[in-house]
Amino acid sequence: MSKPGHSLRWIAAAVLMGLQMPSFAHGAHGSEVPGAQVAQAGAAAATANGAASAATVKMEVKKVAPHAYYVQGLSALGSPANQNFISNAGFVVTDDSVVVIDALGSPALAQELVERIRTITPKPISTVILTHYHADHIYGLQVFKALGAKIIANGLAKEYINSDTARLRLEASRTELAPWIDAQTRMVNADEWMAGDSSKLTIGGTEFVLQHMGPAHTPEDTAIFLPGTGVLFIGDVVFRNRIPYVGQADSRHWIAALDSLLKLPVKVMVPGHGPASEDPRADMQLTRDYLGYLRESMAKAAENLDPFDDAYKATDWSRFEKYPLFKEANRMNAYNTYLLMEQEKK
C-alpha cells in the first residue's frame, strides 16, 4: 500500500490536473439557434453550476476539417481562475445533428461550448462521445444531458464512475475549483457503454470509428476516428506540447497503443491537451518517447535498488524539461513509474 503522504499528494495533484484518483490499495458561421434552445442550455448550466457565473475564459473554435472542430484548453493546472479549462473538446456537424467529443471540465465551460457550437450550426446536439472519464473531460456532461444528448463511453469506466475514488475526487474539486465545481455538479453515467476493441457508429451520415486504446492513460481510453476526413480525436493518449500526466497508468500498454495509432491514415490529430497536429506521427512520438524514457530510466533504478531520490537526481531530464508542466508533473510521473517498474520485475 502506498504511504499516506504520497496518497495525499497524489489526490491534490489529481484535483489540479483533472485526473481520476487511483485506488491506493493497488499500489465558420451559420444560422443562429432558436432562442428557446439557447435558454434551455443556459438554464441547464445554471442548474448544473449553482451560483457560478457563465464561463469567462476565452474559448476559440478551430476548424480541422470540413464539419470537424475543436476548442483548446490551457496548458495549466486546473484552477478557479481558468475555470478548469485545461483540456480540449471537439465536435462534428453531421447531416442532422452535432456530435460532441468530451465535455470539458465544468458545467459553465460546457455551456460556453454549446454557445460556440451555435455560432456554427443550429442543429441539435444529439451525442457526446467520451475519450475517457477524467474530470477535466467530463464535469460538463450534465449540460449536454439536459439538452437530451446521448452519452457514449467505453464500459471499462463504469467501475470508476461508481467508486468512492470518483466521489472523493468530486468532493475535492468542489473545494479546489469552486465556484465552477459546486454541490450541483454531479457525475453522469453514459447512456451506452461500448465494449470490444473497435466499434463503428453512423450518426447523421457520418461514420465514427471508436477504437479502444486502454489500458493506457486510463483503462477506458478511446480514440475517435473519422475515416471520411482522416481526423483523429485521441484524448489523453497523446499530450501535445506539454508533459503528459502519467499517474498510475499502464505505460507499457500505453506505448503499445501509440504504436498501433501510428499505423492509422491520420491527417489531423486532435489531442486531449494541446493544439491539433497535421504531423501526427511526430507528435505521437513525443509522448511515446517520454513514456519510454521514464520506463528505461526508472527500470534501471528499480533493478539496481537505487533510492528514488538518488535515481531522479541522476537522470538527465534535459530533453523534456523545456515543456509546459514539466516541474508540476515530471517528478510524480517518475515516482509512479519507479513503483510500476518494481511491480513489473516481480
Disulfide bonds with the S-S distance in Angstrom:
none
